[in-house]
Amino acid sequence: MELSVFIEGLNRSFQKEQQETHALQNVNLHIAEGEFITIIGPSGCGKSTLLKIIAGLDLGFSGAVNIGGEPIKGPSIKQGFIFQEHRLFPWLTVEQNIAADLSLKKVEVRDKVKELIEIVKLKGFEKSYPRELSGGMSQRVAIARALLRNPDVLLLDEPFGALDAFTRQHLQDVLVEIWKKKKTTMILVTHDLDESIYLGNRVVIMSPRPGRITNIMEVGLPYPRKRSENRFLEMRQRLLEEFEEKTRGVTN
């Protein structure tokens, strides 16, 4: 069975002090196996909530959310999740952080960790601790840790948002290389229009709260992409116009 992500009629509301807030409203989305989707929208539009629902971290929704035809019932090795903060264990080395609760004494685990360290370009830092790493290197460890269990879907919640521009662009390239090599379905939430175009096969645009999908734009540019190319700039302008139209008059 194709390991696609299928979302239909998704709604999510939160109750606080006798006031109901509608975070997501009638969200419908189909993501094919191996596709790289980016999601943009104003702050508070429910992007991260949508990601947490797909990850099985939030089950208080109505509607259908399936991966590979199976309804989501909670967190699973099927869904890898990467936060904006790397969340590494400071007392563990790079290879121990990647292995997490799996034993490096097992040959298959050790070999897999070694392979991922090479994929995320951290060879030579296996025995280093998080305090000895830069922010970008720490995020590469977090990516490797999420990939170790071969998730069907990798969910990324603004993973490069706290990094400087140079490191951010470098990690975008690393992520594209990983996606092309592993063929893992990826869903990345971002505020950065350029990042959404640079990475995604399609860009999902969400409205201000209650979050709805207002448009899905096909990028249609070959990899590797160049931000200075006319086609990239034209896509950026189209996306900017669409984004501004949907968020006009909204303050965050």
C-alpha positions, 0 to 999 in steps of 0.5 A: 500500500502506498504510504501517502498522508490523507487528511479529510475534513480536519477540524481542531478547536481549543476550549479556554475559560469558556471560550472556544478557539477554532484552530483548524477548519475543514482542512483537506490535503493528500500528500503522495508517498515520497513528496516534499510539502512545505506549509506557510501561513501567518503566526497562529494559523494552525500550521504547527497544530496540523503537524502535531496532529499528523505526528499523533501528538494531538488527538483532540480533532475531528475528521480523518487523518491517515498514513498508508490507509491507517488512522493515526492513533498516537505517536509512532515510529511511522512519524518522525518529528523535528522541532525548532530546538534540537532537543539533544541530550546534553550528556550523550555524544552525537552517536548516542543521541542519534541512537537514543534508546537503541543500543550501539552495542548492536551491529545493525544499530551501529552501522545505521548510525554510522551511515546517517552520520555520513549522510548528515555530514558529521563524520569526525564528530561521533564522540562530540557532545552537544555543547561542542556543536554549533546550532546547525550541527545539532539540528543535523544530529536531530535529523539523523535521530529522526531518520534512524527509525525509517519513518514513513513521514518526517515532520519538520516544525520550522527546524531552521528558524533559529539559525543564521542565514548561511547555516540555514541555507546550508542545512536546506541543501543537506535536507534536500540531499537527504530527501533525494537519497532516502525518498522519505515523505517530508512535511515542513512548516516555515514562515520563510517564502524562499525556503518554502519554494527552495525545498517543496514540490508543492507549497500549501498556503494557510489562512489566518485563524481558523486555519484553512488551506486556501491554495496549493501551488506546484513549484515545478522547478528542478533541483538544485534550485537557484534563488536568483533564477527568474523562474524562482523569483517569479514563483516567489512573487506569485506566492507573495501576492497570494500570501498578502491577499489571504492575510491582508488586514491581519495582525500577528 
